[in-house]
Amino acid sequence: MTRTTKQEAAESRAALLNRDTFGITHTGTLYTILRHRSRSGMARVISVVVIRNGTPLDISHHVARVCGFGFDRDRFGVKVRGCGMDMGFHVVDTLFHAMFGDGEFRGGSFRHNWL
């Protein structure tokens, strides 16, 4: 397993914010898809999708790089450990804080829906 470098995380953050690619804003809606749950229920693989011009775009790889999560190449999703809460919300909330921090958009968050 390779770790994401700061440069890779910055490149993914820039791609997510770029209006020509994904155009994510602090008020956007992100959709999550549960791809896999471990037998123990302690780990999940979740894909993250944004819809632009009526087209769903999978941004899971960029999300994993920005947030420092692992990436499951077989299931094409973000690897998340934990249970007892909405793990899709956890991924989306972690992405918001990784991209925008707590400063400028205090109290804000992406909207989140499961597909």
C-alpha angles and dihedrals in degrees: 000000000000124000121233113249123223089249092054091048090050091049091051092047090052091049092051092050095043110107092213094058114027105337097205114185130186090258098048128122119240124194125210131204123197105227100172142358121198119239091250091051091231098110136042140183111220129182119212120212133185122193117224121179090345093307122114112228120194110224097171096119092053092045091053091050096047095045097039093240123142120258124225107215094189095055096026097230147108116276112228129179125206142060142215096071141059100285093190089058089047091056093047093045092048090051091051092052092044091052103037106016122207097292120075098024100035110176092013128119143167117270111247133205133170120232 
